[in-house]
Amino acid sequence: MKAARRARSRARGARRRRGSRGRAVASWFGMYQDDALPRRPFLGLELRARPAEGVSEGLPVVRVAEGGAAALAGVRAGDRLLSLGGATVSEPRALVALVRGLVPGAPLHFEIVRDGARVTLPGKATPLPVEHIAGAEVRLGHVTVRGSWRQRTLLAIPTSGKPPFPGILFLSGLGTGSCELSQDPEDPMRQLLEGLAAAGIATMRVERSGVGDSEGPPCQTLGFFDELQGYYDANLALCHEPLVGDQVVFGHGLGGMMAPFLAGRGLNVRGVAVFGTTSHKWVDCMVRATRQQRVLAGMEGEELETYVAAWSEMYTSVCREGIFPRDVFARRPEFAWLEGTSCHGETMFGRHVSLFQEIERLELSALWRMTNVPVLVLHGSYDWAAAPDEGRMIADEIAAASPGRSRFVLLDKVAHDMRRHESLAQSFRNPRAGVRDEGLLRAVLEWLAHEGLVST
């Protein structure tokens, strides 16, 4: 606590000394230093995954975002994209890889097919604009991880109220996409961030290593503690932020497994909230989730049991015995049907197996019992990634060690994606049909007020 106060004091002193010199930028809340981490290019293209029926080449352009390089060059919805900067685009993932190699301002031409004719449109790579959050001003920053690479931070400061504001540091789930907000109007994270800003609460998100603007190795190659280090550094950065006071950590899924580490070792952390997470051993959790997901997909009987048994052996071999999936396939060739995007080489579910091996060795139940700050455990009743009773168990474990320290809230008809769905089956088979749910924001704000972490 004293260390956090000293950190904020040093930051305020540095801010006063800096004044209007250097690369300071005027803002309603004072002066802050421009961030030196370059912004990634923004194409603003949404493509269909494969050519239209009867067409041999070119990916159909579904949508062109205003202000992106594609729109400024004259690309339109309905065109077919053949190449970008001379490199053939055969699938949307190839486009992502091409964009990461671009430098904002560099010449860039789009080769398209329009009305049956090939057309080359000259343009240039434009930087991604800063996202807009109603009721907040978004500041781009970065943290330097292990003294080596920089990871993007997005700090949303409320535009009303008086600082220092309470702050929430978000810890992301298992997915490897960007933590920046999507264009989806039903994005539950946008609702949460805007609701918190309206309540006078600052928020910070951290882009993973190698994702978005962040430097460093691809997050798919990193382990649990490598990823956790970025959040430790973000926690320290918030302690140095003069506009932010006490912190709360909010972990989703995988981030919920990292949350008790921040509660124990983080600076100025006054509370922890988690959503859709577990304290079970990873293998047990995955076997259970695999069974439920296959049932929701319509599998049953002997086919179901064979499927679950095979994955159970794979999870055990990889996570408990330390064997790479490729070696499991070599040892058990009859498991070849498991190999694919979910499991191959040294990866499972898009992440290096070291991540899951480290999670399997964690004693999360013990960590939660040692947590000495208030904890809110949120879970959706339609969560098919982690069952609701796994969340309830976390709250019960904390309460057994420290009565009154935990609260469990079950959000009716909400799935792991924080969206509300008509049924459990729909949440699995057609997740995009889900809509935003007011219950999540309401539960967080009520808990923060009850614990005295925000003024009412």
N, C-alpha and C positions, 0 to 999 in steps of 0.2 A: 504494500500500500504506500509506504514512504517512497519506495523506488519509483512508483508510478507518478506520485506528486512531483518528485524531483525531475522526472523526464518531461512532464508537462511544463514545469517551470523553465527548464532549459529551452524548450521549444518556443515558449512565449518570449523569452529573452532574445532568442535568435531572430524571431519575427520582428521584434521592435528594432533590433540593430540593423536588419536588412533594409527596412524602410522601403523606399521606392527605387533602390539601386538594383543593378543586375537585371535578371529576366523576370522580375516580379510582375504579376498581372493583377489589375484592379478587379475587385469583386465586391458584392454587397456586404460581405462579412470581413472585408479588410484586404490584405495582400497575401498572396501565396506564390511560391516558386513554380515556374513552368516545369512540367515533367520532361525529362530528357529521353525517356523510352519512346522510340518512334511508334506512330500509329500504323496499324496494318492497312493495306489497300482495301478498298471497298468496290467490288464489282457491281453489286446490286442485281444479281441474276438468280432466278429460280428456274432450274431445268428439269425436264422430265427425265427419268432414269434411263430410258432407251428410246431409240428412234421410233417415230410413228409407224403404224402398220403399213407395209408396202413401200417404206422409205429405207434406203440402204445406208445413209450416212447423215450425221448431224443430229444433235440433241435438241428437241423442241424447247423453245423459250416460253415458260409459263407466265412469268411475271418479271417486270423490270422496275426496280426501286428508284424513286426520284433521288437525284443527287449522286447516284453511283456512276462509276466509269462507263458502264454499258449504256445507261440512259444518256449521258453526255456525248457519247460517240454516235448515238442514233439507233441503237438496238431496240427492237420492239417485240412485244409479246406476239407469238406466232412465227417469228423467225426461227431458223434452225442454225445452231452454232456448230461450226465445223472445227475452228481452231482459234486459239488465243495466243497472240504474240508469236505465231508460227508453229505452235505446238498443238497437235491434234487433241481434241477433247472427246474421248470415247465414253466417259461416264462422269457423273457429277463429282465423284471423289478425286478424279484426276484434276478437275478444276481447282479444288481446294489446295492440292499440292502445288499447282502452278501459282496460285495467288500468294502463297507463303514466300515464294521466291521473288516477288515483285517489290519495287521500291516506289513509294508515292511520288508522283511527278514524272516518272519514266514513261517514254513513248510506249503505246500499247495499241495493237490493231486487232480488230475482231473480224474473222472471216465467217460470213453467214450465207445462208440461202434464203432469198426472199422472192416470192412469186416465181419460183423455179430458176432464178438466176443467182449465180455466185456474186457476192458483193463484199468488198473489203472496206471496213469503216475504221478510219484512223482515230485514235484517242490517246488518253494517258491515264495512268493509274492514279486514282484519287484516294486520299485517306478516309478511313471510316469516320463518320461524324460521331460526336459524343452523344450517347443515348439521352433521351428526355424522360425524366421521372416527374410527374406532376407533384408540386409542392416541395421540390428539392432541387438543389444545384449539384450536378455531378462533377466531381473532380477526378481527373486521371492522375494516378501516381504509380509508384512501383516499390517493391521491396527487393533487396539483394539477398538471395538465398545462398547460404554456405560461402559467402564472399565471392561467388562465381557468376551466377546469372540473375537477371532481373525478371520479376514476375509482375504483371500488371495488377494494380489495385483500382477499384472503383468505389469512391467514397461519396455517398449522397448526403448532403447537409441540408436540413430543413430550411426553407426560405422564410419561415416565421418562427417566432419564439426567440429566446435569449440563450446563447451558449454559456457554459458548455452543455451540449446535448448528451443524453445517454446514448450509447452506441451499441449496435448489434453487429458482430462479426459472423458472417455466414461461412459454413464449411460444406462444400458441395458433395453430392452423391457419387455413385460409381461411374457414371457416364463420363465420356472424355470430350464432350462438346464445350463450347464457350459458355461462360457464366453471364455474358452480356445478354440483355433482354432480347427476346425474339419479337417479330412483328405481329405475333398472334395476339389479338385483342383479349383472348381468354387466358393468356399466360398467368398462372396463379402467382408466380414470383413478382410480376409487375403489380398485381393487386396488393401483395404483401408489402412491397417496398413503398408504394404510394400511401398505403394506409399507415405505415409506421412514420413516414415523413409528415403526414397530416397530424400525427400525435406528438410531433416534436422529437422524433427519434432518428438519429443518424444511423446509416448502415454502411458496411464495407463488405465487398466481395473481392476475392482473389482469383485471378486467372491462373490455372495450373501451368506448370512448366511446359513449354513448347506449344501452348494453345493460345490462339488469338495473338495479342501483341507480345506475349511472354517469350523470353529467350529460354535457353536451357534445353536439356534432352526431352524428347517426347514423353509426355506423362505416361504413355502406355508402357514405357520401359522402366518406370520407377516403382519402388516398393512403398509400403505403408509409411514408414518413418521419413523417407525422402519427401513425400507429399505433406506430411504433418509439419515438417520444418517450415514450409512456406506460410503456414498459419501461425506458427510461433512468431515468425518475423512480422506478420501483419498485426498480430496482437501488440507487439512492441511498437510498431509504427503508430497505432492508434493511441498508445500511451504518450507519444510525442506530439499528438495532434491537439493544439490548444482549444479547438472547438468541440472536442469530445471529452466527456467525463467518464463515468463508470461504464464498464462493458458487460454485455451479455453475449454468450456464444450460442449460435443456432446451427445445429448439425442435422443434415438430411441423409438418411441411409448410411453410406460409408462415413460421411461427415459426423454422424451421430456416434460412430465408434471412436472418432478422434476427439469428440467433445470432452470426455472425462480427463484426457491428457491436458487440455487447455485449462480445465477447471483446477487441476492440481498444480500445473507449472506455469500457467499464464499469469501475466501481471494485470492487476486491477479488474479481474473477472468477478462479477458480483452475482452471476446466475447463469444457468445453462438450460437451453430448450432443445429438444431433439424431436425429429419427426421420422416415422417409418424406419426405426432401427432396431437392433437386437443386441443382447449380451450373450447369446448362445455361441457355442463353438461354430465356426464358419461351416464346417462340413455338415453338421447336424442341420443348420439353418438352410443350406443349399439343397440337401436331400428333401427336406420338407417342402421347400418352395418349388422344386422340380416336380414333385408329385402333384401339388395343387395346380400348377400351371398346365400340366398335361391333362388333368381331369377337366379343367376349364376348356381345353382344346378339344375335348370329346374322346380322349383315350380312356380305355377301361380294360378290365380283365387281365389276361395273361400278357397282352401287349404292354399294358401299363406297368405291370410288375417287372417285366424284362427290361423295359426302358429305364425305370428308376434304379434297378439293381446295377445296370451298367454304369449309369452316371454316379451312383454311390461309390462304386469301385474306383472310378476316375477321380472323383473328389478326394477320396482317401489316399490314393496313390500319390496324387500331386501335392495335396496340402499337408498330409501327415507324414508321408514317406519321402517327400522331397524329390519326386521323379517328374521329369518333364513330360508333357502330353505325348510328344513324339516318341519317347521311350516306352510309354504305356502302349501305344499303338504297335510298336515293334514287338513288345512282349505279348500283347493280346491282339493279334491281327483281326480277330472276329469283332473287335470294337471299331473297325474302320468306319462304320456308319456314323460314329460320333464326330469324326473329324470334319471340320468346316469352319465357318466364321466364329463359332463359339468356342472352339477348342482345336488348336493346332500348334505345332512347333513348341515354343516356350510360353505360349499365351493361352489364357482362358477369358472369354467375355471381353476381348479387346484390351486386356491388361496383362502385364508380365506376371507369371505365376508367383514370383517372390512376394507380390502384394498379398495374395491369399495365404501363402505360407506364413507370413508374418502375422496376419490377422488370426489364423488358427492358433498361434502360440500365445495370443493375448489372454489375459485373465480379466475380462471386462467386468464381470460381476464384482470382483474384488475392488476394481477401480471405482465403480459406481458407489460401493459401500463406503469408500473413503472420501467421497466428494463432500466438501464442507460448505457448499453454497446451495441456494434453492434450485430445484430442478423441475422443469415442466416436460412431461413425456406425452407427446401427441402421436396418435395413430389413427389411420383411416380404417373403417370397418371393412372396406373393400380392398385392402392392401394384399396383393398376391405375391409380393416380394418378401415381406416379413409379416408374419401373422400378428394380429392385434394382441394376443396373449404374450407375445415376446416383448412388446412395449410395456404391457402391464407388469411383467416380471421385473423390469428395470425399476419401475416406481416402487414396487413392493420390496425389492432388495434395499433400496435407499431408505425407505420408511422403517424397515426392520432395524437398520443401524442408527438412523436418526429420525425418529418420529416427527412428522409434520414438515419434513424438508422437501418432499416430492409431491407432485400432483399429476394424476393421469387423466387425460381427456381423450375420449373416443369420438372421432368425427364421423358422423353417420353418412354412409354411402360415398365416402372419400377414398380414393385409391392411392397408390404409392406416388403417383404423379401430382398429388395435391389437388386434383380435380374431382368434382362431384359427378357420379355416373348413375345411370338408371338401374344398373345391375352389376353384380360381380363379374358375370360373364362378359358384359359389354366393356367393362374397364380393362379386361384382358384382350379381347378380340378387336375392339375398336376404340382405343384410348383417345383418339382425336375427337371423339364425340363428347368427351367430358367438358364440363363448364366450371367456371370459378365458383368457389364456395366461401361464403362470408365467415363460416365458423372458425377457420384457421386463424385469421387475423383477430377476430373477437376473442378467441381463447388466449392468444399471446398477450393482447393488451390487458385483459382482465387479470392475468397472472402477474404481469409486470406491475400493475397498480397494487395488487394484493401484497406483493413482496416489497413494496415501497421503492421499486427500481425506476418508476416514473411518477411524476406528480399528477394528481387527479384534479 
